[in-house]
Amino acid sequence: MDKFTRELLDLQNEFLKFNDDCLFYEYYKYGITCNIITGSYELIPSHYKNLM
């Protein structure tokens, strides 16, 4: 789902991560439904990359 979400939103940032269950629907005012995509920003500092 991560690849398809990136293509859908045209995102180029490699630090954004999306899970398989990142899309859900929520009812808003007046019976309107909204599609909500959740994700996280995971930045690993360069000095930690050497330790992994």
Order of alpha helices (4+ residues) and beta strands (2+ residues): alpha-beta-beta-beta-beta-alpha
